[in-house]
Amino acid sequence: MDKTATTCPQCHSSVPFHQGFVSWCECGWNVGMPAQWADDRKMTRRCERMRRLHKAFADAWTAGRPLAQPLAVVVSAFLTLLVLLGLAAYIALMVYLFADPFVIGRGLAVILLIGLYLPVAPLLQFPRQPFTVVRPEAPRTFEQLDRICRLLRVRQVNQIQISESLSGMRLIQPLWRRKRILVCGLSTLAALDAASFTAGAVRELLIARRNRRSLWDIAAWARDLLQTAYDVIVGSVAHPSAPDGSVSADRAQYSRSLRMMRRQSFVRMLNAFTFPIAVIPQSLHFLLNRNLQVLLHATVYRADRQTARLTGLQPLEQYLTSLSLVEPLQFAQDRLGETAFPQDRLAAMADKVRTLPQRERERQLRTQPEDGLQRPLLGWQFDLLQRCGQNDPLPSSMTAAIPAISLSDWPAVNRELTASLT
């Protein structure tokens, strides 16, 4: 690949240029906000707010203060309690208005109302992924995961799922089920090695443990409940999308039909009366979601720091770097088409990882988000890890408390994970 130089339009300095890749400069040209958010005012304001939060966390980390956000905890707990009390009062009012002399009538009313608002499916079911790895099929993989869980003193992982759309790892556990599933993205699997796989698993287990302790699931449910209340009041025509974020033809037709019905009826006129009422759940949803974002960002930063202490700084940096490559890896597998076999897409992404220029890797690390902005930008996480290493030297991967999967075990683990793609 020919390498030349170009001029930065902001500071007029000479920067390297790679054919087919975006050029960038240390002054901030093309390495600020993610490009897909540049024209989105909502995401721009959200990113700037989270950037200020990152700066506050960085200053606290440098000064040796804890990353505590007591105000966010208090506000989130108060709003969650307010939503629970409001739902209880609403159900009690509906039961009172259903003046049925038969007890069964009131019972059916309660079941109807709870069924409308209580997300039963997420409490009992797991999101289904196309590829599943179970214990009998992958003994070496689960042996290594059990070792990590024992060292962290957390419950074992019961199943592994490979997702074609996810970037990174996620630990999933419904409230009313004791089963735990580790979901690993196909693009992440292509970029991982033994050390980064260990760091990624440790990081997700720590994030899940901290979130469960902070009753994150209940607060997130209250936030979703407020969104549901807003949609019901304003008569929203938004139809749920598929698990991968796409919208099928049936869903699109359903939304178009509802929009036509609203235009031809008096429902559109009623929005002028329902909007003032809808402002209440919308405002509460905004406040609760904003404070939950603050708490989740603090949780991720703490988990990064603890993971670096347990596995070493370099493996975690390798894992964060693999997360930042989601865009070029997605491009590599899209070139093969939707009919390509998963093994072929995995091989194409692995080849892309090997041939990607180092400067493009650094640009992706500085600009790519993790899970939208539900979690901090990867560049922000990397920055705080560097500050942590300067103030408090972190162990290397050789002297870490949780060693990486051994070189003799990793090929077997990799084979067991990729075997599920057939």
N, C-alpha and C positions, 0 to 999 in steps of 0.2 A: 504494500500500500504506500503510495507516494505521500510524503509528508512535506508540507510547505508552511508558510506563515501568513497570517492575516493581521489586520489592524483593528484594535478595539475601537468602536465608535464612541465610547464614553471617555476613556482616559488616553486614547490614541497610542497605546503601547502595542508592541508586537506580541502576538500570541500564536501558539502552534495551531495548525490546521490539518485535519484529517478528512480526506475525501469520503463523503457519505455520512459524516457525523457533525454534530452541532459544535461550533467553536464557542469558547467562553473565556472570561478573564477574571482575575482575582478581584477586580474592582466591583464585581457583582453582575456584570453583563452575562445574561443567559444562565445565571446560577442563583437567582433569587427565588421567587415564588414559582411553583410548578406551572408550566406553560398552559395546561388545560384550565387553570383558574384565572388567567389574566383578564378575561372578559366577563368574569362572573363576580358581580359586586358582593354578593352574599359570601362566597368563598374567600374573596379578597379581604373583607372585614374580619372574617373568622380566622384567616391565616395571620393577619396582623395582631389580632388579640392573643392568639396562641404564641406568636413570636415574643410578645411582651411577657407572657407567662414563662416562656423558656428563659428569657433574660433574668427574670426574678429567681427562677430555680437555679440558674447558673451562678448568680451572685451569692445565693444562700449556700450553694455547694462549695464555692471558693472560700467563703467565710467560715465554713465548718458548721453551719447551722442545719438543722433537719429540714427536709422538704415537706413541712407540715402546712396544711391549709385548713385550719380549724373552722373558718367562716364557711368554706364550701361544704364541710361536713355538717355543720349546723343547719345551713339552708337546705341541703339535700334531705336531711332527716325530717325537717319541719314540713317541707313540701310533700314528701312521701306520706307522712302521717296525715296531712291535710287531704290528700287524695283518698287515702283509705277511709277516713271519716266521712268524706263526701260520698263515696260509693256506698258505704253502710247506710247513710241517711237517705240516699236515693232509693236503695232497695227497700228500706223500711217504709218510705212514702208510697212506693208502688204497691207494696203488700197492703197497706192501709186503704189505698184507693180501690184495689180489687176487693170490693166488699162482697165476697162470695161466702155464703154460709158454709160451704163445704171446705174443709181443710185442704183437700187435694187441689182445689182451685188456687189457693194462695201458694201452695207448694209448687205448682206448675209455673206460676208467675215468677217466683224466686228463681227457679231453674232457668227460665227464659232469660231473665235479666243477667244472671251470672254467666250463662252461656254466651251472651252478647259481648261481655266485657272481659271475662276471665280467659286468658290465653291458655287453654287446656293443652293444645297440641305441643307447644314448646316445653310444657312441664313434663310431658310423658314421652315424646317422640324425639328422635335425633334427625337432623337434616341428612338426607340420603346422598351419598357420594357414589360415583360409578364404580370405584375400586375399593375393596375392603380387604384388610389383612387381619387375620385372627390368629390366636395363639398356636393352634396345632400346625398351621402352615408356616409360621415364622418363629421357631423356638429361640434362635440366636438373637433376633431383634428384641423380643420381649424379655429375654434374659438380661440384656443390657438396659432396657427401660426399667426393669424391676430393680436393678442395681442402683440406678439414679434415684428412683423413688425411695428406696431404703435410706440412701444418704441424705435426702431432703426430708425424710420422715413424712411423706405424703402417701396417700393411697395409690395403688397400682393402676396403670392404664389397662383397660380391658380390650381395647380394639384400636386399630389404626385405619384411617381412611385416606385415600389419595384423591385430591380434588384437582380438576383440570383448570379451575378458575382462581383458586385461592393463591395468594402469595404469602409464604411463610408457614408457620405452624399455629394451630389453635387447639386448646383443650376445651372440649364441650362436655357438659354434664347437666342435664335437666334437674330441676329442683326435686322432683319426686322419684328420681331414679338414682340408683347407686352406681350405675355403669359410667365409665369415663372413656371418652374417645379422643385420640390425638389425630387431628386432621392435618395433613401435610400437602402443600401445593406441589403440583407436578413440576412447575418451573423452579421451585425451591429445591426439590429433590435433584434436579439436574445440576445445580450449582453447589451442592453440599459435599463436604468430606467428613471424615470421622469426627474431627474436633468441632467443626461448626454445627454438625448434627447434634452433638452432645450439648453444646451451648444453647442451641435453639430449644431443645427439649427442656433443659433446666430453666430457661427463661420463661417459657410458657407455663410450666408447673408452678413457678413462683408467682407469676401474675394471677393465675387462677386461685392459688391459695390466699393471696391477699384480697382479691376481689370477693371471695366467698366470705371472708372474715368481716369485710366492711358492708355486708348485705347489699352488694351491688345489684344482684339479680332483682331484689324487691324494688329498689329505686328505679331500675331500668324498666320494670313492668309498670310502675306508676307513670313513668314518662310516656310509655306507649299507650297507656290508658287515656292520658290527656289528649294525645293525638287522635285516638279513636273518638273521644267525645267531641273534639273539634270537627272531625269529618262528619259525624252524625248530625251535628247542629247545622252546619252549612250545606249539608247534602252533597258532599264531595263525590265527584264522578271518578276519582282515581281508583283503578282496579289493581289488585296485588299482582306484582310481576312474578316471573318464574324464579326459582332459587338461584339461578345464575345471573339474575338481573335483566334478562331479556323479556320481551313482551310478545306473546303469541298472537296469531291472527285473530283467534277467538276473543282474546282479551282486548285487542285493539278495536274490534267491531263492537264489543260490549260498551266500551268507553264512548265510541262515536254515537251509538244509539242513545245513550244517556244524555249526551250533550245536545242532541237534536230534540229530545223530549223536554229538556230544560228550556230551550229556546222557544218552544211552542206551547208552553204552559205558564201558569202563574207562579211556579216554583222559583223562577228567576227573580220575580218581584218580591217574594218573601225573604230573599237574602238580605234586603235592606233592613228587615226587622230582626232577623236571626244573627246578623253580624255582630251587633253589640254584645249579645250573649256569648257568642263564640270567642270573643276577645279574651274572656276569662280563662278557659282552658288553654288557649293559644299562648297567653302570657305566662301562665304557670309552666307550660311545656318548655318555653324558651328558657326560663330561669332554671328549671331543674336540669335540662339538657346541658346548659352552660356550666353549671356547677359539677355535674357528673363528668364532663370533659376535663375539668381541672383536676378532679380526683383521679381519673384514669391516667392522665399525663403524669401525675406524681407517682402513681403506682408503677407505671412503665419505667420511669427514671430510677426508682428504687430497685426494681427487679433487675435492670441493667447493671446497676452497681453491685448488687449481691451476686449476680451471675458472674461478673468479672472477677469477684473475689473467690468464687468457688471453682470456676473452670479456667481462669486466666483471661487476660485482656485480649490477646490475639484471637482465640477462637470465637469470642463474641463479636469482635470486629469483622471477622470473616463471615459470620452469620448475617450481620447487618448489611454487609456488602452484597451478599447473595440476594437479600430482599430488595435491594435497590436496582437489581438487574431485571426486574419484572417486565419493563417495557421492551428492551431489545430481545429478551427471551420470548415474549409473546409474539413479536414480529417474526422471529425465527420459525415458530411453529405455525403461524398463520400462512406463511409462504407455502407450506406443505398442503394446505387445504383441510377441510373438515373431515374428509374421508381417510386421512392418513392414520395409521395405527399409532397407539400411544407410545410404543417402543421407538418408532421412527421420530415422533415429535420429541421424545426425551433425548434421543441421539443428536438431533438437530440443535436442541438447546444447549446440550453439553459442548458441542462443537463451537457454538456461538460464544460460550463462556471462555473457551480457550483462545479464540481469535479476537476478542474485544480489546481495543487499545486501552492502556492504563489511564489515559487522560479522559476517555469516555466513561470509564468506571468511576472515576472521581466525580465527574459531572453528575452522573446518575445518583451517586451517594449524597450529593449536596442538594438535589432537587426533588427526589422521589419521596412521596408520602407513604406512610404505612397505614393501611386501612382508612383511606381518606384522611381526615384529621381527627378521627376517634383516638388515634395514637399520635405521638409527636412525629414530626418529620425525621427521617433517618439521619439527616445531617445534624439535627439538633441533638439526637441521642449520641451520635458519634462525638460531638463537641463536648458534651458533659462527661463522657468516658475519658476523653483526653485530659480534661480538667481534673478528674478524679485520679488519673494516673500521675499527674504532676504533684498533687497535694498529698496523696497517700499511695505510695508505690504498690501496684497490684502484683500478685504472683504470676509467674509465667505458666504456660500450659504444662511444663514438666513438674512444677512444684504445686500444682493446684490441688485443692481438697477433693474435687471430683475429676478424676482423670478421664481423658477422652476414650472412646471405644478403641481398643487395641487394633493395630494394623492387621493382625491375624483374624480378628472378628469382623472388621468392617466389610471386607469383600462378601462375606456370607450375609451380613445384614443388608447390604446393597442388593444382592441377588434376591433375597426374600421380599424386599419392598418392590422391586421392579417386576418380580414374577406375578404380582397381582394385576399387572397391566394387561395380561393376555386375555 
